[in-house]
Amino acid sequence: MSRRCQWYNHPLDCSSSFATLQVLTVSQLNPRQQEAVRYIEGPSLVLAGAGSGKTSVITRKIAYLIEHCGIPARQIAAVTFTNKASREMKERVSKLVSKPASRGLTVATFHNLGLTILKEEHDHAGYHPGFSIFDAEDARALLRDLLMQDNQETGDEAGDAQMKISDWKNACLLPSEALSRASDEREQRLALIYKRYGEYLRAYNAVDFDDLIMLPVILFRDNPEVLIKWQGRIRHLLVDEYQDTNLSQYELVRQLVGHRHGLTVVGDDDQSIYAWRGARPENLVQLKDDFPSLKIIKLEQNYRSTRLILRAANTLIANNPHVFEKALWSELGTGEKIRVLRCRSEDSESERVATEILDRKLRSGLKFSDFAVLYRGNHQARLLEMKLQAYNIPYRISGGTSFFAKNEIKDAMAYLRLLINTNDDTAFLRIVNVPRREIGPRTLEQLGIYARARGIGLISALQAMGAASHVSERGLDKLRRFSEWLERTTQRLREEDPIAVIKQLFSDIEYDEWLHQNSNTPKQAQKRMENVWYLVDSLQKMMSPDPEKDREESTLEDAVSRLVLRDMLERQEEEDDDDKVQLLTLHASKGLEFPHVFILGLEEELLPHRASIEEQNIEEERRLMYVGITRARETLTLSFAAQRKQYGEKYETIPSRFLDELPEEDLAWEGMGDLDKEANQKRGKATLSALLGDLGD
């Protein structure tokens, strides 16, 4: 028995065990979720409120398209923003669809998808195979050099130039367009720097992070035949967190979908909190113009929080204007009132939060990992850390040092980048004296002047006839010896096992000895060398075929590129399963949830932030507060300090306007006067009893 999908016109074998499984998994969804999964008659926008099960909808829709509509997995692409979300999506799909049926499915971040397109279409994009990806530090170093040539200040100016160029690229503006739209002399100067920056990237056969989206958009715009090829490959595109897309990402989606209707986007305009990096919640509204037949499906049932927490979130966000109206609701019970703690100072605020966590853990038998403390700015964590340490409360701050930020890993990656792209001048400059080769800055400066004058890379300049007239004989000899060794190593990579060659490379340069000379202890040097070998092992795994993960054998160039991109996307995103209190900014909390949440600093000029008040951009700050509230599952505690110190002077604070926007009857205020004494004494006795009980056990 078979039937055909109304739109896609593919047969379905209803006797399939996975077809039966799919019916079961879809039936577990609520009616609106089922509608979102099964709607295939045209493009759809799934307005998914916080905690409404959007990931379940996306993964089940992928399974539905494969099993019910008969679309080959290789013609389906799901795009999101983080590697963590991408991994979770892949894992969930693997439980819904058989391995053979899911073969070829694309689940990727926007930037990984862009990298895949550029790697395949590098000729059309004007790049050679094995191009490098500049991270933020590489890009800033290049911009600093360009500004120095321009006799400009290089401190804040390099950072400002980097941000402005990123904005232009996110808006898909080429240097000539940026120059024509420049509003003042400063923007004109930065637009000219942007032009030279792009020329140098091309000379280095390199792209930066923003190029991974902008270049495919320009490629598709200028090469219709390439666009048609990719449109044929992707018959249904699913996009997660659509409210976080910028202009270039929106355009890439629009291009890939074309005039067909195979599009499902999931988003929530109330959780758009990344305007500072180009995100445009209005992209959700733009969909209605570009896809007039767009169907809007709202997911409003929340599976995370209590009714009082959701009522607070709904009441707060109602103060923002809305194109799409929605209201979260829950069947998880009423829950506790939201506590608002007024503290004398920032010191007492941190003290109160630390003791509250200890108190609740002891009295209720909770884990430290059940608690999260959220704040507007990283500086708020410093005092809190001291208090948590004083009470021996373990904690983890979101955004620790990345594995790829370690010096030994940056050295190793620079060698690898240089092996696959000899025009990568940033990598060359990092390791030309690591370990020391007695090549002085004057020699490198002379070589750089000559290379810039010729418009070629540094290593290419070394091999040019005219180098001898610009670089000292002694310095040139050392540079050429290094270049020749590098060339021999590159040749061996093509002829021998690349992993063995890479291992030999670190022996050749005596990197282990270098680490011992430049580490505080032998143990630290050993640990750093182990990090390098871990990197090499990771490369080997990435290059090896893996039938279990539907992964074919890949080249060293591809593996290195993906390692660079993984670092830029993740910065060590992996989970920490230890029992620790989680400390993180409100921005970093998005997508997470915790049983018990504290939000610090509910004060004017802190939350909402002073800059947002001055720029009259309160709406995004309100969305940020909404995100914070909806992280809480069981209890929510808000705090503010009556006084803070700034530049050594105390000043009186003003409680945040967001406190006034919460339902008054659902709040329990503390710290407002002597009325709290009895409650504090009662809580203290209960904590002491719990502590004595633990000691007795």
C-alpha positions in Angstrom: 0.0 0.0 0.0 1.3 3.5 -0.8 0.1 7.0 -1.0 1.6 10.2 -2.3 2.5 13.4 -0.5 0.2 16.1 -1.8 3.0 18.6 -2.6 6.2 16.7 -3.0 4.5 13.9 -4.9 6.7 11.0 -3.6 5.5 7.5 -2.6 5.3 6.4 1.0 5.6 2.8 2.0 3.2 2.6 4.9 4.4 -0.8 5.8 7.8 0.7 6.9 8.6 0.3 10.5 10.0 3.8 10.5 6.8 5.2 9.0 5.0 3.6 12.0 7.5 5.1 14.3 7.0 8.5 12.7 3.3 8.4 13.3 3.9 7.6 16.9 6.5 10.4 17.4 4.3 13.0 15.8 1.3 11.9 17.8 3.3 12.7 21.0 3.3 16.4 20.0 0.6 18.9 21.0 -1.9 20.0 18.2 0.1 23.1 17.2 3.4 21.2 17.1 1.7 18.5 14.9 0.5 21.2 12.6 4.0 22.7 12.3 5.4 19.3 11.5 2.8 18.2 9.0 2.4 21.5 7.1 4.1 21.1 3.7 1.8 23.0 1.4 4.0 26.1 1.4 6.5 28.0 3.4 5.9 28.2 7.2 6.9 30.4 10.1 6.8 28.6 13.4 6.6 31.3 16.2 8.1 29.2 19.0 7.9 30.8 22.4 10.6 30.0 25.1 10.4 26.3 26.2 7.8 25.4 23.7 9.6 22.4 22.2 10.9 24.0 19.0 13.8 21.5 18.6 11.3 18.6 18.8 9.3 20.2 16.0 12.3 20.8 13.7 13.7 17.3 14.2 10.4 15.6 13.7 9.7 17.6 10.6 13.0 16.5 9.2 11.9 12.9 9.9 8.4 13.6 8.4 9.9 15.0 5.2 12.1 11.9 4.8 9.7 9.2 5.9 6.3 10.6 4.9 7.1 12.8 1.9 9.9 10.6 0.6 12.4 13.4 0.1 15.9 12.0 0.2 17.8 13.2 3.2 20.6 14.6 1.0 18.1 17.2 -0.3 17.2 18.5 3.1 19.2 21.0 5.0 18.7 22.3 8.6 20.6 25.4 9.6 21.2 26.8 13.1 23.7 29.1 14.8 25.8 27.0 17.1 27.7 23.7 16.9 26.0 22.7 20.1 22.5 23.2 18.6 23.6 21.4 15.5 24.9 18.4 17.4 21.7 18.2 19.4 19.6 18.3 16.3 21.7 15.5 14.6 21.4 13.3 17.7 17.6 13.7 17.9 17.1 13.0 14.1 19.2 9.9 14.4 16.7 8.5 16.9 13.8 9.2 14.6 15.1 8.1 11.2 17.0 5.0 10.2 20.7 5.4 9.4 20.4 4.5 5.7 17.4 6.9 5.3 19.3 9.8 7.0 22.4 9.4 4.9 23.5 12.8 3.3 21.3 15.0 5.6 22.8 18.4 6.1 22.6 19.8 9.7 25.0 22.7 10.0 25.6 26.2 11.3 25.2 29.0 8.8 29.0 29.4 8.7 29.6 25.7 8.1 27.1 25.7 5.3 28.9 28.8 3.8 32.3 27.1 4.1 30.9 24.0 2.3 29.7 26.2 -0.5 32.9 28.1 -0.8 35.1 25.0 -0.8 33.1 23.5 -3.6 32.8 26.7 -5.6 36.2 28.3 -4.8 37.0 28.8 -8.5 33.8 30.8 -9.1 34.5 32.8 -5.9 38.1 33.6 -7.0 40.0 31.5 -4.4 42.5 28.7 -4.6 41.9 25.4 -2.9 43.0 25.3 0.8 42.1 28.9 1.6 42.7 30.0 5.2 40.1 31.3 7.6 41.1 34.3 9.6 39.8 34.4 13.2 39.1 37.7 15.0 42.7 38.1 16.2 44.2 37.5 12.8 41.8 40.0 11.2 42.5 42.6 13.9 46.3 42.2 13.4 45.9 42.7 9.6 43.8 45.8 10.2 46.2 47.2 12.7 49.0 46.8 10.1 46.9 48.6 7.5 46.1 51.4 9.9 49.8 51.8 10.8 50.6 52.2 7.1 47.9 54.8 7.0 49.6 56.6 10.0 46.4 56.2 12.1 46.0 55.3 15.7 46.0 51.6 16.1 44.5 50.9 19.5 40.7 51.4 19.5 40.8 52.3 15.8 41.6 48.7 14.8 38.7 47.3 16.9 36.4 50.0 15.5 37.4 49.2 11.9 36.9 45.5 12.5 33.3 46.1 13.9 32.4 48.5 11.0 33.7 46.1 8.4 31.8 43.3 10.0 28.6 45.4 9.9 29.2 46.1 6.2 29.8 42.4 5.4 26.7 41.4 7.4 24.7 43.8 5.3 26.4 42.4 2.1 28.0 45.7 1.2 31.1 45.6 -0.9 33.9 48.2 -0.3 32.7 50.4 -3.2 29.1 50.3 -1.8 30.3 51.1 1.7 32.3 54.1 0.3 29.4 55.5 -1.6 27.2 55.2 1.5 29.7 56.7 4.0 28.1 59.4 6.0 31.3 61.2 7.1 35.1 61.4 6.7 35.7 58.7 9.3 33.4 56.2 7.5 35.1 57.1 4.2 38.5 56.3 5.7 37.2 53.0 7.1 35.7 52.1 3.7 39.1 52.6 2.1 40.6 50.4 4.8 37.9 47.8 4.1 38.9 47.8 0.4 42.6 47.2 1.2 41.7 44.7 3.8 39.8 42.7 1.2 42.7 42.9 -1.2 45.1 41.6 1.3 42.8 38.7 2.3 42.7 37.7 -1.4 46.4 38.0 -1.7 46.7 35.7 1.3 44.1 33.3 -0.2 42.1 33.8 3.0 38.6 34.7 4.2 37.3 36.0 7.5 34.4 34.8 9.5 31.9 37.2 8.0 33.0 36.2 4.4 31.7 32.7 5.0 28.2 34.1 4.6 28.7 37.2 2.4 30.8 35.5 -0.3 28.3 32.7 -1.0 25.6 35.4 -1.3 27.7 37.4 -3.8 28.7 34.2 -5.6 25.0 33.2 -6.1 24.1 36.7 -7.1 26.7 36.9 -9.8 26.5 33.2 -11.0 22.9 32.2 -11.6 24.0 28.8 -12.9 25.8 28.0 -9.5 22.7 29.2 -7.6 20.4 26.9 -9.7 22.7 24.0 -8.9 22.5 24.6 -5.1 18.8 25.2 -5.2 18.4 21.8 -6.9 20.4 20.2 -4.1 18.3 21.7 -1.2 14.6 20.9 -1.7 13.6 21.8 1.9 15.4 24.2 4.1 14.7 24.4 7.8 16.2 27.4 9.8 16.4 27.6 13.6 16.5 30.8 15.7 15.4 32.9 12.7 15.1 36.0 14.7 18.9 36.0 15.1 19.6 36.2 11.3 21.3 39.2 9.9 20.8 40.6 6.4 23.4 38.4 4.7 22.0 35.2 6.3 18.5 36.2 5.4 19.6 36.7 1.8 21.4 33.4 1.7 18.2 31.6 2.8 16.1 33.5 0.3 18.5 32.6 -2.5 18.6 28.9 -1.7 14.8 28.6 -1.4 14.2 30.7 -4.6 10.6 30.6 -5.9 9.9 27.2 -4.4 8.1 26.8 -1.1 10.3 24.3 0.7 11.0 26.4 3.7 10.4 26.1 7.5 11.7 28.8 9.8 11.4 28.7 13.6 11.9 31.8 15.6 10.7 34.1 18.4 10.8 37.8 18.0 10.7 38.2 21.8 14.0 36.5 22.1 16.0 38.6 19.6 18.8 39.9 21.7 21.7 40.1 19.3 21.2 43.4 17.4 24.8 44.4 18.4 26.0 41.7 16.0 23.6 42.4 13.2 20.5 40.3 14.1 17.3 41.6 12.8 14.0 40.4 14.3 12.3 42.3 11.4 13.5 39.4 9.2 10.6 37.5 10.6 8.2 40.2 9.2 10.1 40.4 5.9 9.2 36.7 5.3 5.6 37.7 4.7 6.7 40.0 1.9 9.1 37.6 0.2 6.7 34.6 0.7 3.1 35.9 0.4 1.7 32.3 1.0 3.6 32.1 4.3 1.7 30.2 7.0 2.2 31.3 10.6 1.9 28.6 13.4 2.3 29.7 17.0 3.7 27.4 19.7 2.6 28.9 23.0 2.5 25.9 25.4 5.6 26.1 27.6 7.0 22.8 29.0 9.6 24.4 31.2 8.3 27.0 33.7 5.6 27.5 36.3 2.6 29.7 35.6 3.8 32.6 37.7 7.1 32.7 35.9 5.4 32.7 32.5 2.9 35.4 33.6 5.8 37.6 34.6 7.4 37.0 31.2 4.2 37.7 29.3 3.4 40.8 31.3 6.9 42.2 30.8 7.2 41.6 27.1 3.7 43.0 26.4 5.3 46.4 26.9 7.1 45.9 23.5 5.3 46.5 20.2 4.4 43.2 18.4 3.6 42.2 14.9 3.0 38.7 16.0 1.0 38.4 19.3 1.5 35.3 21.5 1.2 34.4 25.1 3.0 31.5 26.8 1.0 29.1 29.1 1.9 26.1 31.1 0.3 23.1 32.8 3.2 22.8 35.3 1.4 24.4 38.2 1.3 27.8 39.7 4.7 27.8 41.5 6.3 30.1 44.0 6.1 33.8 43.9 9.0 35.7 42.3 11.2 37.0 45.0 12.7 40.5 44.7 15.7 41.2 47.0 16.6 44.8 47.8 20.2 44.8 49.1 22.2 47.7 50.7 25.1 47.5 48.2 26.6 45.3 45.5 28.7 43.6 48.2 25.6 42.6 50.2 23.8 41.6 47.0 26.5 39.1 46.2 26.6 37.9 49.8 22.9 37.4 49.8 22.8 35.4 46.6 25.7 33.2 47.8 24.0 32.5 51.2 20.6 31.9 49.4 22.2 29.3 47.2 23.8 27.5 50.2 20.6 27.8 52.2 18.4 26.3 49.5 20.8 23.5 48.8 21.1 22.5 52.4 17.4 22.7 53.2 16.1 21.1 50.0 18.8 18.6 49.1 19.5 20.3 45.8 22.6 20.2 43.7 24.8 23.2 43.0 24.2 22.7 39.3 20.5 23.4 39.9 21.3 27.1 40.4 22.2 29.7 37.8 23.1 33.4 38.4 22.5 35.7 35.4 23.7 39.3 35.0 24.0 42.0 32.3 27.7 42.4 32.3 30.7 40.2 33.1 32.1 42.7 35.6 29.2 41.8 37.9 30.6 38.3 38.4 33.9 39.4 40.1 32.4 40.2 43.5 30.1 37.2 43.3 33.1 34.9 42.7 34.7 36.1 45.9 31.6 35.4 47.9 31.1 31.9 46.4 34.7 31.1 47.1 34.3 32.3 50.7 31.5 29.8 51.2 33.3 27.0 49.3 30.5 27.0 46.7 31.8 25.5 43.4 31.0 27.5 40.3 31.6 27.7 36.6 31.7 30.9 34.6 30.4 30.6 31.0 33.0 31.2 28.3 36.2 29.8 29.8 39.5 29.9 27.9 39.1 28.1 24.6 41.4 25.2 23.9 42.3 26.9 20.6 43.2 30.1 22.5 46.1 28.3 24.3 49.4 29.6 22.9 50.7 26.1 22.0 47.6 25.4 20.0 47.7 28.7 18.2 51.4 27.9 17.4 50.5 24.4 16.1 47.5 25.7 14.1 49.7 28.4 12.5 52.1 25.7 11.3 49.2 23.6 9.9 47.7 26.7 8.2 51.0 27.6 6.7 51.5 24.0 5.4 48.2 24.1 3.5 48.4 27.8 2.4 51.9 29.3 2.1 50.2 32.8 1.5 48.9 32.8 5.1 51.1 35.7 6.2 49.5 35.9 9.7 50.4 32.3 10.4 53.9 32.8 9.0 54.5 35.8 11.3 53.3 33.9 14.3 55.7 31.0 14.0 58.7 32.3 12.0 60.4 32.7 15.4 58.7 29.8 17.3 61.0 28.2 18.3 63.5 31.1 18.0 65.4 31.3 14.7 67.1 34.6 15.4 65.1 36.4 12.7 64.7 39.9 13.9 61.8 42.4 13.6 63.9 44.6 11.3 64.3 41.7 8.9 60.6 40.9 8.9 59.8 44.6 8.5 62.1 44.8 5.4 60.5 41.7 3.9 57.0 43.1 4.6 57.7 46.4 2.8 59.0 44.5 -0.2 56.1 42.0 -0.2 53.5 44.9 0.0 55.2 46.8 -2.8 55.0 43.7 -5.0 51.5 42.8 -3.8 52.5 39.2 -2.9 52.8 37.1 0.2 55.8 37.0 2.5 57.0 33.6 1.5 56.5 34.4 -2.2 58.6 37.5 -1.7 61.4 35.5 -0.2 61.7 33.5 -3.4 61.7 36.6 -5.6 64.9 37.9 -7.2 64.5 41.4 -5.8 64.4 40.3 -2.1 68.2 40.5 -1.7 68.1 44.2 -2.4 65.6 44.9 0.3 66.4 42.3 3.1 69.8 42.0 4.8 71.9 39.0 3.6 72.0 37.3 7.0 68.3 37.7 7.6 67.4 36.6 4.1 69.6 33.5 4.5 67.8 32.4 7.7 64.3 33.1 6.2 65.1 31.1 3.1 66.4 28.2 5.1 63.1 28.2 7.0 61.1 28.5 3.8 63.0 25.6 2.2 62.3 23.4 5.2 58.7 24.3 5.0 58.6 23.5 1.3 60.2 20.1 1.9 57.6 19.3 4.6 54.8 20.4 2.4 56.1 18.1 -0.4 56.2 15.2 2.1 52.6 15.9 3.1 51.6 15.1 -0.5 53.6 11.9 -0.7 53.5 10.4 2.8 51.0 9.9 5.6 50.2 13.5 6.6 49.8 12.7 10.3 53.2 11.1 10.5 54.7 14.1 8.7 53.0 16.5 11.2 54.3 14.6 14.1 57.8 14.7 12.6 57.4 18.4 12.1 57.1 19.1 15.9 60.2 16.9 16.4 62.1 18.7 13.7 61.5 22.1 15.4 62.2 20.7 18.9 58.9 22.1 20.0 58.9 20.1 23.2 62.2 21.6 24.3 60.9 25.1 23.4 57.9 24.5 25.7 60.2 23.4 28.6 62.2 26.6 28.1 59.1 28.8 28.1 56.9 27.2 30.8 56.9 27.7 34.5 57.3 24.1 35.4 58.1 20.8 33.7 54.6 19.6 34.4 53.1 22.6 32.7 55.4 22.0 29.6 54.3 18.4 29.5 50.6 19.3 29.7 51.1 21.9 26.9 52.8 19.3 24.7 49.9 16.8 25.4 47.6 19.5 24.1 49.5 19.6 20.8 49.3 15.8 20.5 45.6 15.9 21.3 45.2 18.4 18.4 47.1 16.1 16.0 44.9 13.1 17.1 41.8 15.2 16.5 43.0 15.9 13.0 43.6 12.2 12.4 40.1 11.4 13.5 38.6 14.2 11.3 40.5 12.9 8.3 39.5 9.2 8.7 36.3 7.8 7.2 33.6 6.9 9.7 30.7 4.9 8.4 28.9 5.2 11.7 28.8 8.9 11.3 28.3 8.9 7.6 31.7 10.6 7.1 33.9 10.1 4.2 37.7 10.5 4.2 38.7 14.1 4.1 41.9 16.0 3.3 44.2 17.8 5.7 43.1 21.1 4.2 39.5 20.4 5.0 40.2 19.2 8.5 42.3 22.2 9.4 39.6 24.6 8.0 36.9 22.9 10.0 39.0 23.0 13.2 39.5 26.8 12.7 35.8 27.3 12.2 34.9 25.0 15.1 37.0 27.1 17.4 35.4 30.4 16.1 31.9 29.0 16.5 32.3 27.2 19.8 35.1 28.7 21.9 34.8 25.6 24.0 31.0 25.2 24.1 31.1 21.7 25.5 29.1 20.9 28.6 30.6 20.8 32.0 28.8 18.1 34.0 30.4 19.0 37.3 28.1 20.0 40.2 28.7 23.7 40.0 26.6 26.9 40.2 26.4 28.4 36.7 27.4 32.0 36.3 26.7 33.6 32.9 25.5 36.7 31.2 21.9 37.1 30.1 23.1 36.9 26.5 24.9 33.6 27.2 21.9 32.1 28.9 19.8 32.0 25.8 18.8 28.4 25.0 19.5 27.1 28.5 17.3 26.4 31.4 17.8 25.9 35.2 15.5 24.9 38.1 16.5 27.9 40.2 17.5 31.3 38.6 18.9 34.5 40.2 19.1 37.7 38.1 21.4 40.3 39.5 21.4 44.1 39.2 17.8 45.1 38.4 18.7 48.8 38.3 18.4 51.6 35.8 21.6 52.0 33.8 22.5 48.4 34.5 19.4 46.4 33.4 18.4 48.2 31.2 21.9 49.2 30.3 22.9 52.9 30.2 23.7 52.7 26.5 20.3 51.4 25.6 18.6 54.2 27.6 20.7 56.8 25.8 20.0 55.2 22.4 16.4 54.7 23.3 16.7 51.0 22.6 14.8 49.7 25.7 13.0 47.1 23.6 16.0 44.9 23.2 16.9 45.2 26.9 13.3 44.1 27.7 13.7 41.1 25.4 17.0 40.3 27.3 15.1 40.4 30.6 12.4 38.2 29.0 15.0 35.7 28.1 16.4 35.7 31.6 13.0 35.2 33.2 12.1 32.3 30.9 15.4 30.4 31.8 13.8 29.6 35.2 11.9 26.3 35.7 10.8 26.4 39.3 11.9 29.6 41.1 13.1 33.0 40.1 14.8 35.5 42.3 15.6 39.1 41.2 18.0 41.4 43.1 19.2 45.0 43.1 21.5 47.1 45.2 20.3 50.3 46.8 23.9 51.7 46.5 26.8 51.0 44.2 30.3 52.3 43.9 31.6 54.0 40.8 35.1 55.4 40.6 35.4 55.1 44.3 32.3 57.1 45.0 29.0 55.7 46.3 25.8 56.6 44.5 22.1 55.8 45.0 20.6 53.5 42.4 17.2 53.6 40.8 15.4 50.2 40.7 14.9 48.9 37.2 11.7 49.9 35.3 11.3 46.2 34.5 10.4 45.6 38.1 7.4 47.9 37.7 6.4 46.0 34.6 6.0 42.7 36.4 2.6 41.7 37.9 2.7 43.1 41.4 0.6 40.4 43.0 3.1 37.7 41.9 6.1 39.4 43.6 7.4 38.9 47.1 9.6 41.8 48.1 12.4 41.4 50.7 14.8 43.9 52.2 12.4 46.8 52.2 12.4 47.3 56.0 12.2 45.7 59.4 9.4 43.3 58.2 12.1 41.0 56.9 13.7 40.3 60.3 11.3 37.6 61.4 11.5 35.8 58.0 15.3 36.0 58.0 15.5 34.5 61.5 13.1 31.7 60.5 15.1 30.9 57.4 18.4 31.0 59.3 17.1 28.5 61.9 15.9 26.1 59.1 19.3 26.3 57.4 21.2 25.6 60.7 18.9 22.6 61.3 19.6 21.3 57.8 23.4 21.8 58.3 23.4 20.0 61.7 21.4 17.2 60.1 24.0 16.8 57.4 26.8 16.8 60.0 24.9 14.1 62.0 24.6 11.9 58.9 
